[in-house]
């Protein structure tokens, strides 16, 4: 792995959630996913009820995560592409995820897991100026 890829993987370990992007019925979509990093690959946990995993399986997807909601003065964003594959995680991988949510949009959460080997990795950083933090508030 390149130094940038190693840096991106390390940053992903710092946050639990990100967004996976692909297309479904010729339309782009983003879906929330819980992720863990295992042996340089990213394993995602998503809700099976929406069928997003079926659109991702075997396809090149984009995945991104960031620390934008943190109080850190250095904000970062990691993005990568890779082929997603539905997998059955090992017991140690399941333990890394922690407990599953009870509900998603009022429906019982039905977990499905995918593994992505990151390719075409980018990391972007943005330094916050604490004196201007509220100047751009909505």
DSSP file (Angstrom, degrees, kcal/mol; ACC not computed):
  #  RESIDUE AA STRUCTURE BP1 BP2  ACC     N-H-->O    O-->H-N    N-H-->O    O-->H-N    TCO  KAPPA ALPHA  PHI   PSI    X-CA   Y-CA   Z-CA
    1    1 A X              0   0    0      0, 0.0     2,-0.0     0, 0.0    39,-0.0   0.000 360.0 360.0 360.0 144.2    0.0    0.0    0.0
    2    2 A X     >  -     0   0    0      1,-0.1     4,-2.4     4,-0.0     5,-0.2  -0.325 360.0-106.2 -73.3 162.6    1.1    3.5   -0.7
    3    3 A X  H  > S+     0   0    0      1,-0.2     4,-2.4     2,-0.2     5,-0.2   0.885 122.3  52.3 -58.0 -38.4    1.7    6.0    2.1
    4    4 A X  H  > S+     0   0    0      2,-0.2     4,-2.4     1,-0.2    -1,-0.2   0.899 109.3  49.1 -65.7 -39.2   -1.6    7.8    1.1
    5    5 A X  H  > S+     0   0    0      2,-0.2     4,-2.4     1,-0.2    -2,-0.2   0.913 111.7  48.7 -65.7 -42.2   -3.5    4.6    1.2
    6    6 A X  H  X S+     0   0    0     -4,-2.4     4,-2.2     2,-0.2    -2,-0.2   0.903 111.7  49.8 -62.7 -40.7   -2.1    3.7    4.6
    7    7 A X  H  X S+     0   0    0     -4,-2.4     4,-2.3    -5,-0.2    -2,-0.2   0.918 110.6  50.0 -62.9 -43.8   -3.0    7.2    5.9
    8    8 A X  H  X S+     0   0    0     -4,-2.4     4,-2.3     1,-0.2    -2,-0.2   0.911 110.2  49.7 -62.1 -43.4   -6.6    6.9    4.5
    9    9 A X  H  X S+     0   0    0     -4,-2.4     4,-1.4     1,-0.2    -1,-0.2   0.906 110.2  51.0 -62.6 -41.7   -7.0    3.5    6.2
   10   10 A X  H  < S+     0   0    0     -4,-2.2     4,-0.4     1,-0.2    -2,-0.2   0.907 109.9  49.8 -63.2 -41.3   -5.8    4.9    9.5
   11   11 A X  H >< S+     0   0    0     -4,-2.3     3,-1.7     1,-0.2     4,-0.4   0.904 105.5  56.9 -64.1 -40.5   -8.2    7.8    9.2
   12   12 A X  H >< S+     0   0    0     -4,-2.3     3,-1.1     1,-0.3    -1,-0.2   0.839  97.8  62.5 -59.7 -32.0  -11.1    5.4    8.5
   13   13 A X  T 3< S+     0   0    0     -4,-1.4    -1,-0.3     1,-0.2    -2,-0.2   0.702  95.6  62.8 -64.9 -18.1  -10.4    3.6   11.8
   14   14 A X  T <  S+     0   0    0     -3,-1.7     2,-0.3    -4,-0.4    -1,-0.2   0.644 103.8  46.2 -85.2 -15.8  -11.2    6.9   13.6
   15   15 A X    <   -     0   0    0     -3,-1.1    20,-0.1    -4,-0.4    52,-0.1  -0.955  65.6-150.1-128.6 147.9  -14.8    7.1   12.6
   16   16 A X  S    S+     0   0    0     -2,-0.3    19,-2.6    18,-0.1     2,-0.3   0.722  73.5  47.8 -90.4 -20.8  -17.5    4.4   12.5
   17   17 A X  E     +A   34   0A   0     17,-0.2    49,-0.4    49,-0.2     2,-0.2  -0.868  51.7 152.0-127.0 154.5  -19.8    5.5    9.6
   18   18 A X  E     -A   33   0A   0     15,-2.3    15,-2.2    -2,-0.3     2,-0.4  -0.804  39.1 -94.2-153.2-163.7  -19.5    6.6    6.1
   19   19 A X  E     -AB  32  64A   0     45,-2.8    45,-2.2    -2,-0.2     2,-0.4  -0.992  20.6-153.0-131.3 132.9  -21.4    6.6    2.8
   20   20 A X  E     -AB  31  63A   0     11,-2.7    11,-2.3    -2,-0.4     2,-0.4  -0.868  16.3-163.0-103.0 138.7  -21.3    4.1   -0.1
   21   21 A X  E     +AB  30  62A   0     41,-3.2    41,-2.5    -2,-0.4     2,-0.3  -0.974  28.2 121.7-127.4 135.6  -22.2    5.4   -3.5
   22   22 A X  E     -A   29   0A   0      7,-1.6     7,-2.5    -2,-0.4     2,-0.4  -0.830  55.8 -83.7-159.8-161.0  -23.2    3.6   -6.7
   23   23 A X  E     -A   28   0A   0      5,-0.3     2,-0.4    -2,-0.3     5,-0.3  -0.930  27.7-168.4-123.3 151.4  -26.2    3.5   -9.0
   24   24 A X  E >  S-A   27   0A   0      3,-3.2     3,-1.3    -2,-0.4    28,-0.0  -0.983  80.1  -6.5-138.9 121.8  -29.5    1.7   -8.8
   25   25 A X  T 3  S-     0   0    0     -2,-0.4    -1,-0.1     1,-0.2     3,-0.1   0.906 131.8 -56.5  55.3  43.0  -31.8    1.5  -11.7
   26   26 A X  T 3  S+     0   0    0      1,-0.2     2,-0.4    -3,-0.0    -1,-0.2   0.535 118.7 108.4  68.7  10.5  -29.6    3.9  -13.5
   27   27 A X  E <  S-A   24   0A   0     -3,-1.3    -3,-3.2     0, 0.0    -1,-0.2  -0.940  70.0-119.8-117.0 140.1  -29.8    6.5  -10.8
   28   28 A X  E     +A   23   0A   0     -2,-0.4     2,-0.3    -5,-0.3    -5,-0.3  -0.427  35.7 176.8 -73.4 150.5  -27.0    7.4   -8.3
   29   29 A X  E     -A   22   0A   0     -7,-2.5    -7,-1.6    -2,-0.1     2,-0.4  -0.992  23.8-144.4-150.2 157.2  -27.6    6.9   -4.6
   30   30 A X  E     -A   21   0A   0     -2,-0.3     2,-0.4    -9,-0.2    -9,-0.2  -0.958  18.4-169.9-117.1 139.1  -25.7    7.3   -1.3
   31   31 A X  E     -A   20   0A   0    -11,-2.3   -11,-2.7    -2,-0.4     2,-0.1  -0.995  24.1-117.8-132.4 138.7  -26.3    4.9    1.5
   32   32 A X  E     +A   19   0A   0     -2,-0.4     2,-0.3   -13,-0.2    15,-0.3  -0.464  38.2 178.6 -69.2 140.5  -25.2    5.0    5.1
   33   33 A X  E     -A   18   0A   0    -15,-2.2   -15,-2.3    -2,-0.1     2,-0.4  -0.998  29.0-133.6-146.7 143.8  -22.9    2.2    6.2
   34   34 A X  E     -AC  17  45A   0     11,-2.3    11,-2.7    -2,-0.3     2,-0.3  -0.776  35.8-165.9 -87.4 139.1  -21.0    1.2    9.3
   35   35 A X  E     - C   0  44A   0    -19,-2.6     2,-0.3    -2,-0.4     9,-0.2  -0.942  20.8-175.0-132.1 153.8  -17.4    0.2    8.5
   36   36 A X  E     - C   0  43A   0      7,-1.9     7,-2.9    -2,-0.3     2,-0.5  -0.965  26.1-126.4-135.4 153.7  -14.5   -1.5   10.0
   37   37 A X  E     + C   0  42A   0     -2,-0.3     2,-0.4     5,-0.2     5,-0.2  -0.898  29.4 175.2-104.5 126.7  -11.0   -1.9    8.6
   38   38 A X  E >   - C   0  41A   0      3,-2.8     3,-2.0    -2,-0.5    -2,-0.0  -0.970  68.3 -23.1-135.4 116.8   -9.6   -5.5    8.4
   39   39 A X  T 3  S-     0   0    0     -2,-0.4     3,-0.1     1,-0.3    -1,-0.1   0.870 125.6 -50.2  52.5  43.1   -6.3   -6.3    6.8
   40   40 A X  T 3  S+     0   0    0      1,-0.3    78,-0.5   -34,-0.0     2,-0.3   0.478 120.7 102.3  77.8   1.6   -6.3   -3.2    4.7
   41   41 A X  E <   -C   38   0A   0     -3,-2.0    -3,-2.8    76,-0.1     2,-0.5  -0.788  69.1-125.2-113.2 161.4   -9.8   -3.8    3.4
   42   42 A X  E     -CD  37 116A   0     74,-2.7    74,-2.8    -2,-0.3     2,-0.5  -0.918  16.9-161.1-110.3 126.7  -13.0   -2.1    4.5
   43   43 A X  E     -CD  36 115A   0     -7,-2.9    -7,-1.9    -2,-0.5     2,-0.3  -0.930  12.7-157.3-107.6 127.8  -16.0   -4.2    5.6
   44   44 A X  E     -CD  35 114A   0     70,-3.5    70,-1.8    -2,-0.5     2,-0.5  -0.776  10.7-156.6-106.1 147.2  -19.4   -2.5    5.5
   45   45 A X  E     +CD  34 113A   0    -11,-2.7   -11,-2.3    -2,-0.3     2,-0.3  -0.995  26.5 164.0-119.8 124.3  -22.5   -3.3    7.5
   46   46 A X  E     - D   0 112A   0     66,-2.7    66,-2.0    -2,-0.5     2,-0.5  -0.821  44.6 -91.9-131.3 169.5  -25.7   -2.0    5.9
   47   47 A X  E >   - D   0 111A   0    -15,-0.3     3,-0.7    -2,-0.3     5,-0.4  -0.759  27.8-156.4 -83.9 125.1  -29.5   -2.6    6.1
   48   48 A X  G >  S+     0   0    0     62,-3.7     3,-1.4    -2,-0.5     6,-0.2   0.727  78.4  82.3 -73.4 -21.9  -30.5   -5.3    3.7
   49   49 A X  G 3  S+     0   0    0     61,-0.3    -1,-0.2     1,-0.3    62,-0.1   0.702  88.3  51.5 -61.7 -22.7  -34.1   -4.1    3.6
   50   50 A X  G <  S-     0   0    0     -3,-0.7    -1,-0.3     1,-0.0    -2,-0.1   0.642 101.3-129.9 -89.4 -14.1  -33.5   -1.3    1.0
   51   51 A X    X>  +     0   0    0     -3,-1.4     4,-1.1    -4,-0.3     3,-0.8   0.543  67.4 130.6  79.3   6.3  -31.7   -3.6   -1.5
   52   52 A X  H 3>  +     0   0    0     -5,-0.4     4,-1.7     1,-0.2     3,-0.3   0.867  66.3  60.8 -60.9 -35.6  -28.7   -1.3   -1.8
   53   53 A X  H 3> S+     0   0    0     -6,-0.3     4,-2.5     1,-0.2    -1,-0.2   0.837  98.8  57.0 -61.4 -32.7  -26.3   -4.1   -1.2
   54   54 A X  H <4 S+     0   0    0     -3,-0.8    -1,-0.2     1,-0.2    -2,-0.2   0.881 107.0  48.0 -67.2 -37.1  -27.7   -5.9   -4.3
   55   55 A X  H  < S+     0   0    0     -4,-1.1    -1,-0.2    -3,-0.3   -32,-0.2   0.829 116.2  45.0 -69.9 -30.9  -26.8   -2.9   -6.5
   56   56 A X  H >< S+     0   0    0     -4,-1.7     3,-2.6   -34,-0.1    28,-0.6   0.840  85.2 105.9 -80.7 -35.0  -23.3   -2.8   -4.9
   57   57 A X  B 3< S-e   84   0A   0     -4,-2.5    28,-0.2     1,-0.3     3,-0.1  -0.247  99.1  -1.6 -58.1 120.2  -22.5   -6.5   -5.1
   58   58 A X  T 3  S+     0   0    0     26,-3.7    -1,-0.3     1,-0.3     2,-0.3   0.423 113.3 108.7  81.6  -1.1  -19.9   -7.1   -7.8
   59   59 A X  S <  S-     0   0    0     -3,-2.6    25,-2.4    25,-0.3     2,-0.5  -0.716  78.0-105.7-107.2 156.7  -19.9   -3.4   -8.8
   60   60 A X  E     - F   0  83A   0     -2,-0.3     2,-0.3    23,-0.2    23,-0.3  -0.705  48.1-179.4 -76.9 127.2  -17.3   -0.7   -8.4
   61   61 A X  E     - F   0  82A   0     21,-3.0    21,-1.7    -2,-0.5     2,-0.4  -0.794  25.3-128.1-122.3 165.0  -18.5    1.6   -5.7
   62   62 A X  E     -BF  21  81A   0    -41,-2.5   -41,-3.2    -2,-0.3     2,-0.4  -0.922  22.8-168.7-109.8 143.4  -17.3    4.8   -4.0
   63   63 A X  E     +BF  20  80A   0     17,-2.7    17,-2.1    -2,-0.4     2,-0.3  -0.998   7.1 177.3-132.7 138.0  -17.0    5.0   -0.3
   64   64 A X  E     +BF  19  79A   0    -45,-2.2   -45,-2.8    -2,-0.4     2,-0.3  -0.995   7.5 172.1-141.7 147.3  -16.3    8.0    1.8
   65   65 A X  E     + F   0  78A   0     13,-1.9    13,-2.9    -2,-0.3     2,-0.3  -0.968   8.0 174.2-146.6 158.9  -16.1    9.0    5.4
   66   66 A X  E     - F   0  77A   0    -49,-0.4    11,-0.2    -2,-0.3   -49,-0.2  -0.938  38.7-125.8-155.7 174.0  -15.0   12.1    7.3
   67   67 A X    >   +     0   0    0      9,-1.6     3,-2.2    -2,-0.3     5,-0.3  -0.082  60.3 131.8-115.9  32.0  -14.7   13.8   10.7
   68   68 A X  T 3  S+     0   0    0      1,-0.3    -1,-0.1     8,-0.2     9,-0.0   0.725  70.2  53.8 -61.3 -24.4  -16.8   16.9    9.7
   69   69 A X  T 3  S+     0   0    0     -3,-0.2    -1,-0.3     2,-0.0     2,-0.1   0.341  91.9  98.8 -92.1   7.8  -18.9   16.6   12.9
   70   70 A X  S <  S-     0   0    0     -3,-2.2    -3,-0.0     1,-0.1     5,-0.0  -0.385  79.1-125.6 -88.3 170.7  -15.9   16.6   15.2
   71   71 A X        +     0   0    0     -2,-0.1    -1,-0.1     3,-0.0    -3,-0.1   0.276  67.5 129.5 -95.8   8.9  -14.5   19.4   17.1
   72   72 A X        -     0   0    0     -5,-0.3    -2,-0.1     1,-0.1    56,-0.0  -0.300  60.4-139.4 -61.9 147.2  -11.0   18.8   15.6
   73   73 A X  S    S+     0   0    0      1,-0.2    55,-3.8    54,-0.1     2,-0.7   0.682  93.7  61.7 -82.1 -17.1   -9.3   21.8   14.1
   74   74 A X  E    S- G   0 127A   0     53,-0.2     2,-0.3    51,-0.0    53,-0.2  -0.930  75.0-165.4-109.7 110.6   -8.1   19.6   11.2
   75   75 A X  E     - G   0 126A   0     51,-3.2    51,-3.0    -2,-0.7     2,-0.3  -0.707   9.5-173.7 -92.0 145.2  -11.1   18.2    9.2
   76   76 A X  E     - G   0 125A   0     -2,-0.3    -9,-1.6    49,-0.2     2,-0.4  -0.948  15.7-161.2-138.8 159.4  -10.4   15.3    6.8
   77   77 A X  E     -FG  66 124A   0     47,-2.3    47,-2.6    -2,-0.3     2,-0.4  -0.994   6.2-160.7-141.1 132.6  -12.3   13.3    4.2
   78   78 A X  E     +FG  65 123A   0    -13,-2.9   -13,-1.9    -2,-0.4     2,-0.4  -0.951  13.4 174.8-114.5 133.0  -11.3    9.9    2.8
   79   79 A X  E     +FG  64 122A   0     43,-2.5    43,-2.9    -2,-0.4     2,-0.3  -0.993   4.8 160.2-134.2 144.3  -12.8    8.7   -0.5
   80   80 A X  E     -F   63   0A   0    -17,-2.1   -17,-2.7    -2,-0.4     2,-0.3  -0.986  25.7-138.2-153.7 162.6  -11.9    5.5   -2.4
   81   81 A X  E     +FG  62 119A   0     38,-2.8    38,-3.1    -2,-0.3     2,-0.3  -0.863  33.5 139.5-117.0 158.0  -13.3    3.3   -5.1
   82   82 A X  E     -F   61   0A   0    -21,-1.7   -21,-3.0    -2,-0.3     2,-0.4  -0.934  54.0 -79.1 178.1 166.0  -13.3   -0.5   -5.2
   83   83 A X  E     -F   60   0A   0     34,-0.3    34,-0.7    -2,-0.3     2,-0.4  -0.698  43.6-142.3 -84.5 129.5  -15.3   -3.5   -6.1
   84   84 A X  E     -eH  57 116A   0    -25,-2.4   -26,-3.7   -28,-0.6     2,-0.4  -0.725  18.2-175.5 -93.5 138.9  -17.9   -4.5   -3.4
   85   85 A X  E     - H   0 115A   0     30,-1.6    30,-2.6    -2,-0.4     2,-0.2  -0.999  28.4-119.7-134.0 132.2  -18.6   -8.1   -2.6
   86   86 A X  E     + H   0 114A   0     -2,-0.4     2,-0.3    28,-0.2    28,-0.3  -0.529  44.2 176.8 -67.5 134.0  -21.2   -9.4   -0.2
   87   87 A X  E     - H   0 113A   0     26,-2.3     2,-0.7    -2,-0.2    26,-0.5  -0.889  38.1-123.7-135.3 164.2  -19.5  -11.5    2.5
   88   88 A X        -     0   0    0     -2,-0.3    26,-0.0    24,-0.1    24,-0.0  -0.953  41.4-134.9-106.0 109.2  -20.2  -13.4    5.6
   89   89 A X        -     0   0    0     -2,-0.7     2,-0.1     1,-0.1    24,-0.0  -0.223  15.4-112.1 -67.7 154.3  -18.0  -11.7    8.3
   90   90 A X     >  -     0   0    0      1,-0.1     4,-2.5     4,-0.0     5,-0.2  -0.311  33.0-102.8 -74.5 166.5  -15.9  -13.7   10.7
   91   91 A X  H  > S+     0   0    0      1,-0.2     4,-2.1     2,-0.2     5,-0.2   0.918 123.5  50.8 -59.0 -45.3  -16.7  -13.7   14.4
   92   92 A X  H  > S+     0   0    0      1,-0.2     4,-1.4     2,-0.2    -1,-0.2   0.883 110.1  50.6 -61.8 -35.3  -13.8  -11.3   15.2
   93   93 A X  H  > S+     0   0    0      2,-0.2     4,-1.3     1,-0.2    -2,-0.2   0.920 108.4  51.7 -66.1 -42.4  -15.0   -9.0   12.4
   94   94 A X  H  X S+     0   0    0     -4,-2.5     4,-1.2     1,-0.2     3,-0.2   0.885 106.7  54.4 -60.3 -38.4  -18.6   -9.0   13.8
   95   95 A X  H  < S+     0   0    0     -4,-2.1    -1,-0.2     1,-0.2    -2,-0.2   0.853 102.5  57.4 -64.4 -34.2  -17.2   -8.1   17.2
   96   96 A X  H  < S+     0   0    0     -4,-1.4    -1,-0.2     1,-0.2    -2,-0.2   0.859 104.1  53.3 -63.7 -34.6  -15.4   -5.1   15.7
   97   97 A X  H  < S-     0   0    0     -4,-1.3    -1,-0.2    -3,-0.2    -2,-0.2   0.825  96.5-155.7 -69.6 -31.3  -18.8   -3.8   14.5
   98   98 A X     <  -     0   0    0     -4,-1.2    -1,-0.2    -3,-0.2    -2,-0.1  -0.356  46.6 -11.4  79.2-169.0  -20.4   -4.0   17.9
   99   99 A X  S    S-     0   0    0      1,-0.1     2,-0.2    -2,-0.1     3,-0.1  -0.263  71.8-118.2 -67.1 148.9  -24.2   -4.3   18.3
  100  100 A X        -     0   0    0      1,-0.1    -1,-0.1     9,-0.1     9,-0.0  -0.536  34.4-100.2 -80.4 151.4  -26.5   -3.8   15.4
  101  101 A X        -     0   0    0     -2,-0.2     8,-0.2     1,-0.1    -1,-0.1  -0.314  24.2-134.8 -63.3 156.7  -29.1   -1.0   15.4
  102  102 A X  S    S+     0   0    0      1,-0.2     7,-2.0     6,-0.1     2,-0.3   0.891  79.4  13.0 -79.9 -41.4  -32.6   -2.1   16.4
  103  103 A X  E     -I  108   0B   0      5,-0.3     2,-0.4     7,-0.0     5,-0.2  -0.943  50.9-162.9-137.9 154.6  -34.4   -0.1   13.7
  104  104 A X  E >  S-I  107   0B   0      3,-2.7     3,-2.2    -2,-0.3     6,-0.0  -0.963  87.8 -17.7-135.6 121.1  -33.8    1.8   10.4
  105  105 A X  T 3  S-     0   0    0     -2,-0.4     3,-0.1     1,-0.3    -1,-0.0   0.849 129.2 -53.5  49.8  38.5  -36.6    4.1    9.3
  106  106 A X  T 3  S+     0   0    0      1,-0.3    -1,-0.3     0, 0.0     2,-0.3   0.288 117.9 108.3  85.5 -10.8  -39.0    2.2   11.6
  107  107 A X  E <  S-I  104   0B   0     -3,-2.2    -3,-2.7     1,-0.1    -1,-0.3  -0.689  82.5 -93.5 -98.1 153.5  -38.2   -1.3   10.2
  108  108 A X  E     -I  103   0B   0     -2,-0.3     2,-0.3    -5,-0.2    -5,-0.3  -0.453  48.1-110.0 -63.9 131.4  -36.2   -3.9   12.0
  109  109 A X        -     0   0    0     -7,-2.0     2,-0.6    -8,-0.2    -1,-0.1  -0.493  32.5-168.9 -69.0 125.6  -32.5   -3.6   11.0
  110  110 A X        -     0   0    0     -2,-0.3   -62,-3.7    -6,-0.0   -61,-0.3  -0.929  18.4-140.6-117.1 102.1  -31.5   -6.6    8.9
  111  111 A X  E     +D   47   0A   0     -2,-0.6     2,-0.3   -64,-0.2   -64,-0.2  -0.343  23.5 176.2 -73.8 143.6  -27.7   -6.6    8.5
  112  112 A X  E     -D   46   0A   0    -66,-2.0   -66,-2.7    -2,-0.1     2,-0.4  -0.977  17.0-145.2-137.2 147.9  -25.8   -7.4    5.4
  113  113 A X  E     -DH  45  87A   0    -26,-0.5   -26,-2.3    -2,-0.3     2,-0.3  -0.910  14.3-177.2-123.2 142.0  -22.0   -7.2    5.0
  114  114 A X  E     -DH  44  86A   0    -70,-1.8   -70,-3.5    -2,-0.4     2,-0.4  -0.973  14.4-145.7-133.9 150.0  -19.8   -6.2    2.1
  115  115 A X  E     -DH  43  85A   0    -30,-2.6   -30,-1.6    -2,-0.3     2,-0.4  -0.949  14.1-172.4-117.3 137.1  -16.0   -6.1    1.7
  116  116 A X  E     -DH  42  84A   0    -74,-2.8   -74,-2.7    -2,-0.4     2,-0.8  -0.996  18.1-148.3-130.2 128.8  -14.2   -3.5   -0.5
  117  117 A X        -     0   0    0    -34,-0.7   -34,-0.3    -2,-0.4   -76,-0.1  -0.871  36.3-121.5 -91.1 111.9  -10.5   -3.5   -1.3
  118  118 A X        +     0   0    0     -2,-0.8     2,-0.3   -78,-0.5   -36,-0.2  -0.264  39.9 168.1 -61.2 135.1   -9.8    0.3   -1.6
  119  119 A X  E     +G   81   0A   0    -38,-3.1   -38,-2.8     1,-0.2    -1,-0.0  -0.942  59.5  25.2-137.6 158.2   -8.4    1.5   -4.9
  120  120 A X  E    S-     0   0A   0     -2,-0.3     2,-0.3   -40,-0.2    -1,-0.2   0.950  83.5-170.2  50.6  58.6   -8.0    5.1   -6.2
  121  121 A X  E     -     0   0A   0    -41,-0.2     2,-0.4    -3,-0.1   -41,-0.2  -0.587  12.0-178.3 -85.3 136.9   -7.7    6.5   -2.6
  122  122 A X  E     -G   79   0A   0    -43,-2.9   -43,-2.5    -2,-0.3     2,-0.4  -0.992  10.0-165.6-133.6 147.1   -7.8   10.2   -1.9
  123  123 A X  E     -G   78   0A   0     -2,-0.4     2,-0.4   -45,-0.2   -45,-0.2  -0.999   6.7-171.3-128.5 131.3   -7.5   12.1    1.4
  124  124 A X  E     -G   77   0A   0    -47,-2.6   -47,-2.3    -2,-0.4     2,-0.4  -0.960   3.8-163.1-121.8 142.6   -8.4   15.8    1.7
  125  125 A X  E     -G   76   0A   0     -2,-0.4     2,-0.4   -49,-0.2   -49,-0.2  -0.954   6.2-170.2-127.0 146.1   -7.8   18.0    4.7
  126  126 A X  E     -G   75   0A   0    -51,-3.0   -51,-3.2    -2,-0.4     2,-0.5  -0.978  16.5-142.7-136.8 119.1   -9.3   21.3    5.7
  127  127 A X  E     -G   74   0A   0     -2,-0.4     2,-0.2   -53,-0.2   -53,-0.2  -0.716  18.6-140.7 -85.5 127.3   -7.9   23.3    8.6
  128  128 A X        -     0   0    0    -55,-3.8     2,-0.7    -2,-0.5     3,-0.1  -0.596   1.8-143.4 -84.3 146.2  -10.5   25.1   10.6
  129  129 A X    >   -     0   0    0     -2,-0.2     3,-2.1     1,-0.1     4,-0.4  -0.937   9.8-154.5-105.2 107.1  -10.0   28.6   12.0
  130  130 A X  G >  S+     0   0    0     -2,-0.7     3,-0.9     1,-0.3     4,-0.3   0.783  91.9  60.8 -55.7 -28.5  -11.8   28.6   15.4
  131  131 A X  G 3  S+     0   0    0      1,-0.2    -1,-0.3     2,-0.1     3,-0.2   0.744 112.1  37.9 -70.6 -21.7  -12.3   32.3   15.2
  132  132 A X  G X> S+     0   0    0     -3,-2.1     3,-1.2     1,-0.1     4,-0.6   0.256  81.7 113.7-109.5  10.5  -14.4   31.9   12.0
  133  133 A X  T <4 S+     0   0    0     -3,-0.9     3,-0.4    -4,-0.4    -1,-0.1   0.838  84.6  35.6 -55.5 -39.6  -16.2   28.7   13.0
  134  134 A X  T >4 S+     0   0    0     -4,-0.3     3,-1.1     1,-0.2    -1,-0.3   0.452  93.7  88.2 -96.2  -0.7  -19.7   30.3   13.2
  135  135 A X  T <4 S+     0   0    0     -3,-1.2    -1,-0.2     1,-0.2    -2,-0.2   0.800  95.4  40.3 -66.0 -28.7  -19.2   32.7   10.4
  136  136 A X  T 3< S+     0   0    0     -4,-0.6    -1,-0.2    -3,-0.4    -2,-0.1   0.170  85.3 133.4-107.2  17.3  -20.4   30.1    7.8
  137  137 A X    <         0   0    0     -3,-1.1    -3,-0.1     1,-0.1    -4,-0.0  -0.334 360.0 360.0 -68.1 148.9  -23.2   28.6    9.9
  138  138 A X              0   0    0     -2,-0.0    -1,-0.1     0, 0.0    -3,-0.0   0.469 360.0 360.0 -74.3 360.0  -26.6   28.1    8.3
